[in-house]
Amino acid sequence: MRFNTLTFIVFFAIVLVLHHLPFTWRAKKRNLLIASYLFYAAWNPPFVSLLAISTLVDWFVAKALGSAVSVRKRRVLLVVSLGVNLGLLGFFKYSDFLLESFVSFLGSVGVQYQAPRLGIILPVGISFYTFQTLSYTLDVYMGKARPWHSFLDYALFVSFFPQLVAGPIVRAVDFLPQCIEPRRATATQMGWGLSLLTLGLFEKVVLADYFMAPTADLVYSAAANAGFVDAWLGTLAFSGQIFFDFAGYSTCAIGVGMCLGFALPDNFRFPYAAVGFSDFWRRWHVSLSTWLRDYLYIPLGGSRKGTTRTQINVMLTMLLGGLWHGASWRFVAWGGLHGIYLVIERGVRYLWGGGRLAGSWLVKASLALLTYFLVCITWAFFRAPDFPSAFRIVKTMLTGAPNQLAIGRFNGAMVLLITAGLLGSHWLLRDGSVEQAAAKCPWWLIGLILAVMLLCIVLLPGDNRAFIYFQF
């Protein structure tokens, strides 16, 4: 069930009505839990069992960790949680990838082997809810949290439908306390939540699917024929598409949660205004980058064990972050490029004497454009169907070639116009928020903007695509 469907609108309306009826708080939480499982079952009902397994395993493991004193027992319990969760994730997401990699390795040493295609279906959102439930166990193991007292609360935390399949990745310490007292949106929260839902759908349906996706698809499906302008238009289109698609989902999720009285964390903070790559990862997919920082980078040693070890930790974190995104070496390369960028940036900062690299607004803006340019290079590996296509696009972007694709003037102009608006808005809002910007506008202007967005959603529906991050 996708946000950008009539089915979801009807489903959400029913959930809202039930949530505002005079039931007890426990009954309302039970209703939300049932709704969340129905929401997930709409894709593939049997996969609900995987969600239930992860929930049950981490609930009982955390309970046992709360009373365990022996270091050995605590480690065994942690291994059980990691084994079950990462085992399920590895089987469903990486089995085909590992088999294909093994066959390729055999071919590289002269052994020809044709392996059968396993054909394992990837459960939607498994990467997200696996990391979410793991964070609970890891927090209890590290002493950052105590085992929660209510299984109903915990099950709702793992399966809460607004952010279940594509984030933000929520921490138990942030969500579970919200389950103690009854949650019901005020009139202001309801209005703002519906406004965020409208904004997120506009980003997804109109900007991502209708305007940006067709150009990106055309270029990357015919990479061998793309010229300099083609390659840049296609990559700029994808840079906008993936932001509007993913940020659109997160905005919808936050808005839906707000309508139910729950607060979900921001997942994007105007990333295309980032000055450098450390700044970029503080702004892009924030819930994942902080998860990787807290549960991978810091446990590896972070920056506490010398320069060389720090750089290794950075690279390992980004490589694994790339692999989290998809079972393909292209995603590993994408993460590796970001790791290289971060390592180089750390080196430059060290040579700079540890000071800030940016001074005047002009210098900051120039560095932000350089950051965006280099991020676009990495997007080629994220979007291309294979390595040859990615290398072809990057080479063409850097060296140029005659244009051969029939990208219409209207499509090309819209890509450039929307990209300019995206970069400009991110720069203007980089130190603020959408809420702060809206607070400065008169009510009638906000109403007019929302009305135009709703009209565009109805009139420019695009191809009704699934959200990109559903495949991760």
Buried (B, 14 or more C-beta within 10 A) or exposed (E): BBBBEEEBEEBBEEBBEBBBEEBEEEEBBBBBBEBBBBBBBBBEEEBBEBBBEBBBBBBBBBBBBEEBEEEEEBEEBBEBBBEBBEEBBBEBBBBBBEBBBEBEEEEEEEEEEEEEEEEEEBBBBBBBBBBBBBBBBBBBBEEEBEBBEBEBBBBBBBBBBBBBBBBBBBBBBBBBEBBEEEBBBEEEBBBBBBBBBBBBBBBBBBBBBBBBBBBBBBBBBBBEBBBBBBBBBBBBBBBBBBBBBBBBBBBBBBBBBBBBBBEBBBBBBBBBBBBBBBBBBBBBBBBBBBBBBBBBBBEBEBBEEEEEBBBBBBBBBBBBBBBBBBBBBBBBBBBBBBBBBBBEBBEEBEEEEEEEBBEEEEEBBEBBBEBBEBBBBBBBBBBBEEEEBBBBBBBBBEEEBEBEBEBEEEBBEBBBEBBEEBBEBBBEBBEEEBEEEBEEEEEEEBEEBBEEBEEBBEEBEBEEBBBBBBBB
